[in-house]
Amino acid sequence: MTAPKKMPTKAFVLAAGRGERMRPLTDNCPKPLLEVGGSSMLDRALDALVAAGVEDVVVNTCYLGDMIADHLQKRQASGRAPRITLSHENVMLDTGGGVKKMIDFFGDEAFYVLNADVVWTDGVQPTLDAMAEAWDDSKMDVMLLLHTTTDLPSYAGRGDYYLPEGSNQPVFGKKAKSPANFIFAGPRIVHPRLFKGAPEGAFSFLQLFHKAEAAGRLFAHRHDGEWHHVGTPEALEKTNQILARGKIACDKDRPRKRAP
Protein backbone atom coordinates (compact mmCIF):
# COMPACT_ATOMS: atom_id res chain seq x y z
CA MET A 1 0.00 0.00 0.00
CA THR A 2 1.43 3.38 -1.03
CA ALA A 3 1.93 5.87 1.80
CA PRO A 4 0.04 9.16 1.40
CA LYS A 5 2.09 11.95 -0.18
CA LYS A 6 3.51 14.42 2.33
CA MET A 7 2.46 17.97 1.45
CA PRO A 8 4.49 21.06 2.45
CA THR A 9 3.33 22.59 5.72
CA LYS A 10 5.70 25.57 5.70
CA ALA A 11 6.28 28.44 3.29
CA PHE A 12 8.22 31.65 2.72
CA VAL A 13 6.55 34.76 1.28
CA LEU A 14 8.83 37.36 -0.28
CA ALA A 15 7.56 40.81 0.71
CA ALA A 16 10.68 42.95 1.16
CA GLY A 17 10.97 44.69 -2.22
CA ARG A 18 10.48 48.36 -3.00
CA GLY A 19 8.09 47.95 -5.94
CA GLU A 20 9.82 50.66 -7.98
CA ARG A 21 7.79 50.07 -11.15
CA MET A 22 4.58 50.45 -9.14
CA ARG A 23 5.36 54.02 -8.12
CA PRO A 24 3.73 56.33 -7.15
CA LEU A 25 1.39 53.80 -5.51
CA THR A 26 4.30 52.35 -3.54
CA ASP A 27 5.73 55.68 -2.36
CA ASN A 28 3.77 55.34 0.89
CA CYS A 29 2.46 51.77 0.72
CA PRO A 30 4.43 48.56 0.25
CA LYS A 31 3.49 46.71 -2.91
CA PRO A 32 2.26 43.54 -1.09
CA LEU A 33 -0.44 45.65 0.62
CA LEU A 34 -1.86 47.03 -2.61
CA GLU A 35 -5.24 45.50 -3.24
CA VAL A 36 -6.31 43.47 -6.22
CA GLY A 37 -9.66 41.78 -6.49
CA GLY A 38 -10.75 43.22 -3.13
CA SER A 39 -7.86 41.82 -1.09
CA SER A 40 -4.23 42.75 -0.56
CA MET A 41 -1.79 40.76 -2.65
CA LEU A 42 -0.12 39.58 0.56
CA ASP A 43 -3.39 38.23 1.93
CA ARG A 44 -4.13 36.49 -1.37
CA ALA A 45 -0.80 34.67 -1.09
CA LEU A 46 -1.33 33.73 2.56
CA ASP A 47 -4.89 32.54 1.93
CA ALA A 48 -3.71 30.34 -0.94
CA LEU A 49 -1.11 28.77 1.34
CA VAL A 50 -3.69 28.10 4.05
CA ALA A 51 -5.96 26.44 1.50
CA ALA A 52 -3.01 24.21 0.55
CA GLY A 53 -2.58 23.06 4.16
CA VAL A 54 0.33 25.29 5.11
CA GLU A 55 0.52 26.03 8.83
CA ASP A 56 3.67 28.15 9.27
CA VAL A 57 4.86 30.99 7.04
CA VAL A 58 7.89 33.25 7.14
CA VAL A 59 7.28 36.72 5.66
CA ASN A 60 10.34 38.88 5.04
CA THR A 61 10.17 42.65 5.17
CA CYS A 62 12.42 45.61 4.50
CA TYR A 63 10.85 48.54 2.63
CA LEU A 64 8.01 49.98 4.76
CA GLY A 65 8.29 46.83 6.84
CA ASP A 66 6.44 48.34 9.81
CA MET A 67 3.29 48.61 7.71
CA ILE A 68 3.47 44.96 6.70
CA ALA A 69 4.20 43.92 10.28
CA ASP A 70 1.18 45.91 11.52
CA HIS A 71 -1.06 44.35 8.87
CA LEU A 72 0.07 40.84 9.75
CA GLN A 73 -0.34 41.48 13.47
CA LYS A 74 -3.95 42.47 12.86
CA ARG A 75 -4.48 39.41 10.70
CA GLN A 76 -3.15 37.14 13.46
CA ALA A 77 -5.19 38.94 16.13
CA SER A 78 -8.33 38.26 14.11
CA GLY A 79 -7.60 34.54 14.24
CA ARG A 80 -6.80 34.12 10.56
CA ALA A 81 -4.26 31.42 9.76
CA PRO A 82 -1.43 30.72 9.16
CA ARG A 83 1.09 31.23 11.96
CA ILE A 84 3.45 33.95 10.77
CA THR A 85 7.11 34.57 11.57
CA LEU A 86 8.50 37.93 10.48
CA SER A 87 12.03 38.19 9.13
CA HIS A 88 13.00 41.84 8.91
CA GLU A 89 15.99 42.84 6.82
CA ASN A 90 17.76 46.10 7.62
CA VAL A 91 19.39 45.80 4.20
CA MET A 92 17.63 44.01 1.37
CA LEU A 93 19.00 40.50 0.89
CA ASP A 94 17.33 39.91 -2.50
CA THR A 95 15.19 36.85 -3.15
CA GLY A 96 17.83 34.20 -2.44
CA GLY A 97 19.53 35.84 0.51
CA GLY A 98 16.24 36.58 2.22
CA VAL A 99 15.25 32.92 2.23
CA LYS A 100 18.73 31.69 3.20
CA LYS A 101 18.63 33.92 6.28
CA MET A 102 15.75 31.78 7.59
CA ILE A 103 16.62 28.43 6.03
CA ASP A 104 16.99 26.65 9.40
CA PHE A 105 13.27 27.32 9.99
CA PHE A 106 12.44 24.70 7.35
CA GLY A 107 14.55 21.82 8.66
CA ASP A 108 14.94 19.13 6.03
CA GLU A 109 11.54 19.37 4.33
CA ALA A 110 10.48 21.01 1.08
CA PHE A 111 8.53 24.25 1.37
CA TYR A 112 6.66 26.73 -0.82
CA VAL A 113 8.15 30.09 -1.77
CA LEU A 114 5.71 32.72 -3.03
CA ASN A 115 6.12 36.28 -4.22
CA ALA A 116 3.75 38.63 -2.42
CA ASP A 117 3.09 40.54 -5.64
CA VAL A 118 1.95 37.83 -8.04
CA VAL A 119 -1.71 37.15 -8.83
CA TRP A 120 -2.90 33.84 -10.22
CA THR A 121 -6.13 31.87 -10.27
CA ASP A 122 -6.49 28.12 -9.96
CA GLY A 123 -7.23 25.86 -12.88
CA VAL A 124 -8.86 22.45 -12.75
CA GLN A 125 -7.16 21.80 -9.40
CA PRO A 126 -5.85 24.26 -6.79
CA THR A 127 -2.45 25.29 -8.12
CA LEU A 128 -0.40 24.73 -4.98
CA ASP A 129 -2.01 21.34 -4.37
CA ALA A 130 -1.19 20.28 -7.93
CA MET A 131 2.42 21.33 -7.48
CA ALA A 132 2.75 19.43 -4.22
CA GLU A 133 1.27 16.28 -5.74
CA ALA A 134 3.75 16.47 -8.61
CA TRP A 135 6.72 17.05 -6.30
CA ASP A 136 9.22 14.18 -6.08
CA ASP A 137 11.67 14.72 -3.23
CA SER A 138 14.07 12.08 -4.56
CA LYS A 139 14.83 13.86 -7.83
CA MET A 140 13.81 17.50 -7.41
CA ASP A 141 15.42 20.43 -5.64
CA VAL A 142 13.15 23.08 -7.19
CA MET A 143 9.78 23.05 -8.93
CA LEU A 144 8.71 26.24 -10.69
CA LEU A 145 5.19 27.17 -11.67
CA LEU A 146 5.41 28.13 -15.35
CA HIS A 147 2.74 29.81 -17.45
CA THR A 148 2.66 29.76 -21.24
CA THR A 149 3.42 33.08 -22.94
CA THR A 150 0.84 32.35 -25.67
CA ASP A 151 -1.91 32.82 -23.08
CA LEU A 152 -0.77 36.35 -22.23
CA PRO A 153 -1.76 38.70 -25.07
CA SER A 154 -0.52 41.80 -23.24
CA TYR A 155 2.83 40.24 -22.32
CA ALA A 156 5.67 41.79 -24.32
CA GLY A 157 8.60 40.00 -22.68
CA ARG A 158 10.88 37.30 -24.07
CA GLY A 159 9.80 34.58 -21.69
CA ASP A 160 11.93 32.89 -19.02
CA TYR A 161 12.14 29.18 -19.83
CA TYR A 162 11.79 26.87 -22.77
CA LEU A 163 9.75 23.81 -21.90
CA PRO A 164 9.53 21.13 -24.60
CA GLU A 165 6.15 19.46 -25.20
CA GLY A 166 5.75 16.51 -22.85
CA SER A 167 8.69 17.53 -20.66
CA ASN A 168 8.71 18.90 -17.13
CA GLN A 169 12.37 19.94 -17.10
CA PRO A 170 12.72 23.56 -18.27
CA VAL A 171 15.73 25.11 -19.98
CA PHE A 172 16.64 28.69 -19.06
CA GLY A 173 15.66 30.93 -21.95
CA LYS A 174 19.10 32.41 -22.58
CA LYS A 175 20.58 28.91 -22.82
CA ALA A 176 17.80 27.33 -24.87
CA LYS A 177 18.10 26.72 -28.62
CA SER A 178 14.36 27.44 -29.00
CA PRO A 179 12.54 30.63 -27.90
CA ALA A 180 11.39 30.67 -24.29
CA ASN A 181 7.72 29.71 -24.38
CA PHE A 182 6.95 30.00 -20.66
CA ILE A 183 7.28 32.64 -17.96
CA PHE A 184 8.09 31.92 -14.35
CA ALA A 185 4.79 32.62 -12.58
CA GLY A 186 6.20 33.07 -9.05
CA PRO A 187 5.18 30.08 -6.87
CA ARG A 188 7.80 27.39 -6.38
CA ILE A 189 8.58 24.43 -4.14
CA VAL A 190 12.13 24.29 -2.82
CA HIS A 191 14.14 21.80 -0.79
CA PRO A 192 16.50 23.31 1.83
CA ARG A 193 19.43 21.25 0.47
CA LEU A 194 19.50 23.61 -2.51
CA PHE A 195 20.94 26.32 -0.24
CA LYS A 196 24.02 24.30 0.68
CA GLY A 197 27.02 26.35 -0.37
CA ALA A 198 24.89 29.40 -1.26
CA PRO A 199 26.63 32.77 -0.83
CA GLU A 200 26.23 34.95 2.22
CA GLY A 201 24.34 38.22 2.07
CA ALA A 202 22.25 39.37 -0.87
CA PHE A 203 21.87 37.16 -3.94
CA SER A 204 19.18 36.28 -6.44
CA PHE A 205 17.16 33.07 -6.30
CA LEU A 206 17.94 32.75 -10.00
CA GLN A 207 21.42 31.55 -9.04
CA LEU A 208 19.82 28.58 -7.30
CA PHE A 209 17.55 27.88 -10.28
CA HIS A 210 20.67 27.70 -12.46
CA LYS A 211 22.36 25.43 -9.94
CA ALA A 212 19.42 23.04 -9.89
CA GLU A 213 19.14 23.07 -13.68
CA ALA A 214 22.82 22.20 -14.07
CA ALA A 215 22.34 19.26 -11.70
CA GLY A 216 19.23 18.04 -13.53
CA ARG A 217 17.08 18.79 -10.49
CA LEU A 218 15.05 21.75 -11.77
CA PHE A 219 11.49 20.82 -12.69
CA ALA A 220 8.35 22.67 -13.73
CA HIS A 221 4.62 22.50 -13.28
CA ARG A 222 2.49 23.94 -16.09
CA HIS A 223 -0.11 26.34 -14.78
CA ASP A 224 -3.60 25.76 -16.18
CA GLY A 225 -5.30 28.72 -14.51
CA GLU A 226 -4.95 32.46 -15.17
CA TRP A 227 -1.91 34.57 -14.41
CA HIS A 228 -2.01 38.35 -14.11
CA HIS A 229 0.83 40.81 -14.54
CA VAL A 230 0.66 43.39 -11.74
CA GLY A 231 4.02 45.09 -12.10
CA THR A 232 2.77 48.62 -12.83
CA PRO A 233 -0.18 50.80 -11.75
CA GLU A 234 -1.72 50.36 -15.19
CA ALA A 235 -1.38 46.56 -15.03
CA LEU A 236 -2.83 46.49 -11.53
CA GLU A 237 -5.83 48.54 -12.62
CA LYS A 238 -6.37 46.25 -15.60
CA THR A 239 -6.16 43.16 -13.38
CA ASN A 240 -8.74 44.67 -11.05
CA GLN A 241 -11.00 45.24 -14.02
CA ILE A 242 -10.52 41.63 -15.13
CA LEU A 243 -11.34 40.32 -11.68
CA ALA A 244 -14.32 42.69 -11.68
CA ARG A 245 -14.20 43.54 -8.01
CA GLY A 246 -12.15 45.80 -5.79
CA LYS A 247 -10.05 48.80 -6.69
CA ILE A 248 -6.51 49.98 -6.40
CA ALA A 249 -6.03 50.86 -2.77
CA CYS A 250 -3.56 50.40 0.00
CA ASP A 251 -4.84 47.78 2.41
CA LYS A 252 -4.18 50.08 5.38
CA ASP A 253 -6.88 52.44 4.11
CA ARG A 254 -9.64 49.87 3.85
CA PRO A 255 -11.59 49.03 7.04
CA ARG A 256 -12.03 45.30 7.61
CA LYS A 257 -14.40 43.21 9.64
CA ARG A 258 -12.81 40.93 12.13
CA ALA A 259 -13.23 37.25 11.52
CA PRO A 260 -15.86 35.68 13.78
C-alpha positions, 0 to 999 in steps of 0.5 A: 500500500502506497503511503500518502504523499507528504504535502508542504506545511511551511512556506516563505513569502517574499515581501521585502521589495520596494516595488519601484515600477509600481510608483507612485502607488508604492511611495507610501504603501508597500506593494504587497499591501496594494489590493487586487480583487478586493484583497491585498496581494499579501493576503491572497498569497497567505490565503492560498497557502492556508488552502493548501494546508500550510501552517507556518509561514515566514514573511520577510520585510524591509521597505516599509516593513512596519506597515506589513508587520502591523497588517500581519499582526492584525491578521493574526489577532483576528484569528486568521491562519497561518502562523506567521514569523516575520524576518525583517531585513535592515538591508535588502538581501534579495530573493535568495539571501532573504530565504537563506537567512531563515533556512533553518526554519524549514529543517529538512523538508520542502517548502513553498516560496511565493512572491507577495506581488503575483496574482494567479487563479487556480485551474482544474485543481488548486495550483499549490495542491497540484504542485505538491502532488507532482513534487518528487523529493528524490529527484527535485530540488526546485519546482517552478510554476510556469505559465505559457506566454501564448496565453498572455496577449498583453505580455511583451517579454521574451519569456523565461524558460523553454519547456519542450512538449511533454517535458517537465524539465525547463531550460533557461531561456538564454541557454535554450536553442528554441525561444522561451515559451513560458514565464516563471509565474512566481510560486515554487517548491524548494528543498533546503538542500539547494541552499548548501554552499549558497553565498552569504548576504544578498543574492538572487534566487535565480542563481539557485535555479541555475544550480538546480538546472545544471544538476538536472534537479530543476522541474516545472509544473504547467499552470492551467489557470490564469496569471495576471501581470501586476508590475505597474499601476496600469497593469494592476488597474487592468487586473482589477477590471478583469477580476471585476471587483475591488479597486486599487487601494492600499490595504491600510486604508480599507476598514475590515471586519474581524473574523468571527 
